[in-house]
């Protein structure tokens, strides 16, 4: 709740600030007959709309989970960021269009000292808003606020370009605002694409940061009954709303009761420290006989012949049923993972013709390749 309050208060401040800038710039732009100042004012209006979208998005994302959306509504924030990216694009495209039209029409604005003062204050105000939005965005981990901060800082560049054009026009009679507006507009369009790409990537579902994966894995591995941590997956549904799963390797002599206590310890750790509801599965470690040790050694030797295989886990030999099972992870960089998997499996089958080989092609969710 505190996080949502920070986002809403920051966005409301942005709405008020941008509305004031819109009024001031339109007044000066009309008096000076300057298309760049009026375009800049329209850009500030889109910023106010962006902040309004952020407020609405935050309110919606804070709604409680329901039967249809059991994971909550936190991902609405990602959609909010993408909408802001569209607003930034529209502002950039509008700046380019109006600048081109001013060059075609040969517009010659008339500036005054008051124009310079208003534009200068606008530059300072936008820099202040941009830095404030970015600071608050990082503080509460809000992509929408971060995007609004980038938008405001880019607007300050646009306003500064307008100021430079106005000064050159006033003192030397050279009307450069059209060219400056085109250059800045293209820069804003490029930035809008970056903002939209980042938010769209999160909507699709990104790989969890390796640093977080490593921290969680290290904490789980501290448990004395855990011999290995594998298949750690984190699905994010908004700030501090994670659903995850993990496999741990344990001694195959553990009782169901001992496994239950272990699972609860891990789940409670992840819930308290990482705000993650974690489902825990187990792999049984069985190298208690010389035969099993020999089979494992030979299987791993075969799989090591394939540099594309970056991890093997979940190895187990069912001696009585003569079954060899294991999971292999092949790097995402490999284009034909299925072919490598089939080749590796056939080599194991050839080495152990009396056994059924159950080799599973796992996904590279959490394996560090650095």
N, C-alpha and C positions, 0 to 999 in steps of 0.2 A: 504494500500500500504506500509506504514512504517513497519507494522508487517511482510509482505512478504519479504521486503528488509532485515530485521534482520535475518530471517530464511535462506535466500539465502546466505548472507554474512557469517553467522556462518557455514553453510554447506560447502561453498567453502574453508573456513579456515580448516575445517576438512579434506577435500579432499587433500589439499596441505600437511598438517601435516602427514597424513597417508601414502601418497605416499613417502615422505621422509623417514619415518620409514620403509616402505617396502624395499626400496633400501638399507638402512643401515643394516637391519637385514638379508637380503638375502646374502649380502656381507660377513658379519660375520658368518652366518650359514654355508655357503659353505666352508669358510676357516677352521672352527672348525669341519666340518662334523657333525653338531648338528641338528637332526631332530626336536627338540623342538623349536630351534630358527627359522628354516625355516617355521615350522608350524605357529609360532607366526607371521612371516612376511605375510604368506597367510591370517591370521586372520586380519591383518591390511589392506590388500587389500580388504577384504569384507567390512571393515569399510568405506573405500573410496567409494566403490560402494553404501553403505547405504547412505552416504552423497549425492552422485549423485542422488539417488532415491528421497531423500528429496527435492533436488533442483527442480527436474522434477515435483514431486508431488505438491510442493508449487506453481509452475508456473501454473499448470493445475487447482489447486483449486482456484486460483485467477481470473480465467476466469469469464466474466460477465454471468449473467443468460441468458438463451435463451428459445426459445419456448418449446424445449424438456425437459429442466431442469430449470423450472421457479424459483426453490429455490437456484440456483447457483450450484457450484461444490465443496463446502467446505468440503464435506465428503470424498473427495479424500485423504485428510490428514490422515483419519483413515485407509484407504487402505495402504497408505505409511508406517504407523507404523507397520501394519501386515507384510508387505514385509521385513522391517528391522528385525522384529522378526524371520522371516525365515532365514535371513542372520546370525543372532546371533546363531540360531540352527545349521546351517551348520558349523559355526566356531567351536562350541562346539563339534559336532560330529566328525569333522576333527581332532580336538585335541585328542579326545579319540582314534580314529583309529590309527593315527600316533604314539601315545604313546604306544599302544598295539603292533604295528608292531616293534617299536624300542626295546621293551622287548623281543619279539620273536626272533628278529635277533641278539640280544646281541650287539647292537651298542655301541661303546665306543668313544664319542666325545673328541676332544682335544681343550681345551680352553686356551685363553691367557688373559693377563690383559686388552687388547683392547676389548675383548669380554665383560668383566664385565662392562667396561665404557659405551659401546654402549647400553647394556641391561639396565643399571641403568638409563641412559638418556631417554631410551624409556619408562621406568616405570614413570618417572617424567613427561614426555611429555603427556602420556596417562591420568595420573591423572589430569593434567592441562586441557586437552581437555574435559575430562569427566565432570569436575566441571563447565567449561565454557558452555558446551552444556546444562547441567541441569539448570544453572542459566538463560541462554537465553530462554530455553524452558519454564520455569516458568514465565519469564518476559512477553512473548508473548503468553503464553498458547498454546504451540505447542507440541502435543503428539509425533510427529516425532523427534523433537530435544530432548525431554526427553528420548525417547527410545535410541537415539544415545548416549546420555550422560551415560545411564546405560551400554550400550555396551562398551564404552570407559573405564569406571571404571572397568568393569569386565576384559577387556583386560589388564589393568594395573596389576590386580591380576595374570593373566596368565603369563605376562612378569616377575612379581616378583617371581612366582614359578619357571620359567625358570632360573632366576638369582640364586635362592637358590640351584637348582639342579646343576648349573654350578660351584658354589663355593664349594659345597660338593664334586663334582667330581674332581675338581682341587686340593684341599687340602687333601682329604682323600681317593680318588680313588673309592668312592661309587657312582655308577651311578643310581641316584634316579629320574632323570628327567622323565622317563617313568611313574612312579607311581604318581608323582606330576601332570604330564600332564593329566592323567586319572581323577584324583580327580577334577582338575580345569575344565576340559572339561564337566564333569557331572554337575558341578555347573552352568556353562554357559548354558547348555541345559535347566536346570530348569528355569533359568532366561528368556530364550527365550520363553518358554511356557507361562510364566507370561505376557511378553510383548504382545505376540500374543493373549492371552486370553482377555486382557484388550482392545486391539484395535478391536477384533472381537465383543466383547460385545457392543462397541459403534456403530459399523456398524449395528448390530441387532437393537439397540435402547434401551438405558438405561432409567431408571426412573430418573427424574430430582432431583438434590440434594435437600433434604428437607429444608436446610437453605435458598436456593434461593426461593423455594415455599413459605416459611413463610414470607420472606421479601416482595415479590410481593403481597401476600395476605394482609399483614399488611398495605401496602401503599394503596391498593385499598379500604380496609375497612375504611380508614380515611375519605372517602367521606361521607358527612352527609346523603346522600340519599341511601347509601348501608347498608343493615342490615345483610348481610352474603356473604361470598365468597366461591364458590364451584367449583369442576370439573376443577381446573386449570391444564392445560396441556401445556408443552413446548416441541416442537420438534426442535432439534438443527441440523443445516445444515452447521456447520463450525463456525469459530470464529465470534462472534457478528452477527450471522445470525440465528435468532430464529423465529419460527412461533408458535403462541399459541392460546389457547381459554380458556375462563373462563365464569362461570355463577355467577351473582350477584343477591341477593334477594332484591327486592325493594317493595315499597308500591304499591298495585294494583290500586291505584287512580291516579298514575302518567299518564300524557298525553304522546302521542307518541313523541311530541316535547321535553318534559322533558327527556324521555328515550334516545332520540337521543343525546342531550347535555351530558348526563351522559356517554353514550357509548363513545363519542368522548373524553371526559376528561380521561377516563380510558385508551383508546387506545393510546392517546398522551403521557400519563405518562409512559406506558410500552415501547413505542417506544424510548422516550428520555432517560429514566433511565436504561432500561434493554435490549435495542437493539432488541426488540421483536415486531413483527407485531401481535397484539392481536385482536382476534374476541371475542366480548362480547355478551353473551346471558343473558336473565333475567328470574328469578323466581319471581312470584308475591306473596307477603305476604298477606294472608287474614285470619286474626283472629279477624275481626272487629265485629263479632256477638258472642253471648254466645254459640250458637249451634256449630259454627265452632271451637271455643276454646275447647269445650267439646270433639268434634270428634278428634281433633288433640291430646288432652291429652290422650284419650283412645288408639288411634293408636300408639302413641309413647310408651305407657305403654306395649302394646302387643309386639312391636318390641324390647323393652328393655329386654324381656325375652330371647332373642337370643344374647349371648355374642359375637358371630361371626360377628354380624352386628356392624360395627364400626362407621357408620354415617348414618343419615337420613336427606334428604333435599328436596327442591322442593315441599314441601307439599302444597296441595291446595284442597279446597272443592268447587265444582260447585253445589251450593244449588239447583238451578232449575232443572238441569239435573241429580242430585243425583250421582255425580261422585267424588270419592276420589282418588287423585293421589299423588304419592311421589316416590322419588328415594332412594334406599338403597345401601349401600356399604358394601360388605362382604370382610373380609381380604383375601389376597392372600394365607395366610397360611392354609386356609380352603380347604380341598380337594373336598368336595361335596357341593359347594356353591349353585348349582341349587336346591338341596334337601331342604336346609335351606330356600332359597327364596320361594319355593312352600309352605312349611309348614307355614311360616310367612304370606304369602298371604291368605292361607285358613283360618287362625285364624282371620284375619281382615274381610274377607268375612263373616265368621260365626257371628262376632260381629255386622256387619252392613249389614244384608241381603237385605235391600232395596236399597243399593248403588252398583254401579259398581266400583270395585276396580282396579285401574290401577297402579300397583306397578312395577317399573322398576329396574332391577338389574344393577347397575352402576359399574364402574371399579374403583379400588383403585389407582388413579393416584397421588393424592396429599394429602392424609390424613395422618397426623402424628399419629403414634401409640405409641409414647414414653410416 
